[in-house]
Amino acid sequence: MMQRMGMQVQQLDEVTKVIMETPTKRIIIDNPEVATVTVQGQTVYQVGGGTMREEGIGGGSDEDVKLVASQAGVSADEAANALRQSGGDLAQAIILLKQKRNP
């Protein structure tokens, strides 16, 4: 019936993760069920199921901030700033912070 209405639905079986970004956060859905729905030349992606988690963009997740702070011996704010500067790269953030402490 949907094909008679010009609607095509296709299940995407091998999707392991969907990531959506806003200016301030990243929404990650692990093991989702994803389908494409095409109607009159327009394609819509339908995402369902899976496990959702959120992360701050650039500043890393709370776990990343805690790890960088403990490894570099700095506050969480300093660690979050270093993660922003390094684009979320944990190792680079730690190196930046250690270089600032020991020039």
Long-range contacts (C-beta under 8 A, 24 or more apart in sequence): 5-39, 6-39, 6-40, 7-37, 7-38, 7-39, 8-36, 8-37, 8-38, 8-39, 9-35, 9-36, 9-37, 9-38, 10-35, 10-36, 10-38, 11-35, 12-36, 18-47, 18-50, 21-57, 22-57, 23-57, 24-56, 24-57, 25-54, 25-55, 25-56, 25-57, 26-54, 26-55, 26-56, 26-57, 27-52, 27-53, 27-54, 28-52, 28-53, 28-54, 28-55, 56-80, 58-83, 58-84, 58-87, 58-88, 59-83, 59-84, 59-88, 60-88, 60-90, 60-93, 64-88, 64-90, 68-93, 68-94, 68-97, 72-97, 72-98, 72-101, 73-101, 74-101
